[in-house]
């Protein structure tokens, strides 16, 4: 159960909050309509993680307005993905923003202490895949997972990956990120005893078709336990890995 709702129910049980006050908090509008966006205020209640701002296609003013709405309704940490430098500079004028240029990620409110069941290992085929990897890593970290970065360990020098088998075997989830032919996911999937999330990237020469070759290779992986997200979707991989890393037995 979501920790915020659980705390509210515990406060009702202890008498710290009245039933009427608790009911009012639960019944508050599930979203705020600010004209150009309907900001989801109940996503944390439903899913355990608050709404994330997708920055691409939004003006700096729109991003700032959504952040203001979230903060006003008590969201302490905010993640903005695909955020350009212009938007980051605009938001930073009024909000304390941690902007990571390579990943195009903005963070408001800092990172929590990790509280997952284990570690998420993020492995990339090459250095060129790091921007997507950092989007995944920062997403998982702001949601409360401990992340271990294992970069430039692709199959063109597979000994680089095998030298870190202890990290692979200790992971609760591995995110394998690669362009070109996308073979890294199958190699990791054949070694790890945990879920592997494959992320194809658009890195590669002409016949890689902007990541489609890697995507198809990963979808056709013969290794069991490998799932695949969309091309360059570091956020989706990081979010899913975090959810796996926080799985509990449901009563």
Phi, psi and omega in degrees: 000146180303136186297325180295316179293319178301315179298319179297316180294323177295323177294323175296316180299321182278349181091002180289334179229137179283160178300319181295319179294321178295318179298321179297318180296319181290327185275354180306149184312129182286351176207161175242126179271111179251024175094294181266356179205148173248099189283119183284113182263350184251006183297323178296323178294316184284320192239353179085358178220134183288167180298144178250142180268123173270111190281334184298132179087351178261145176284159176304321180295321179294317179298316179298320180294320178293318177300316180299319178296314179299314181296320181297332180260017169091011177282115188277333180231136183227135177248129175242119179260160179050047181263126180274170185294324179299315179295320180297317179296321180293312182295323183295344179291332184237350185225142175287106188240132172259106184254127177253103190299314184298320181274349185056044183239135174246142182229130174245130175098358176074188184252143176278169171290136180299137179222021179282177182282345181193211182244147172258123176261128178247116182246137177242151176293318182213175179295329181294343180272356187298321179304318177292321179296321180291327174299318178294315183296313182294325176298311181295322182291319181290339177272355173108022179253148172276131184241136174246123181267131181227087191258149177063058180233037186289174188287347176291347173211068191296342177299334179294325176286315183296336178290348181240033182298332179298320178292320179298316184284341178273348187288149170272335176210144172240132172255119181253117187242123183201150172255217181051239181267356174067026186287342184304321183298319180293321179296312179296319180298332179277354182247323188277151177253022180230171177300141177241126178254119183264134178236108174285142177244164182276013179284131177149171179278184190311313184285358174282347175053046175064028178106352182293322178299314178296320179301311181294322178298316181292321177295330181263016181300137177274355179280133179284152176084014179255125173247162187228136172253181186288166181301128178065016184271069177297322179301311181300321179292316180296321179295313181295318179299319178297320180297318177297321182288352178242018181293136175230158176292124179273127183273000000 
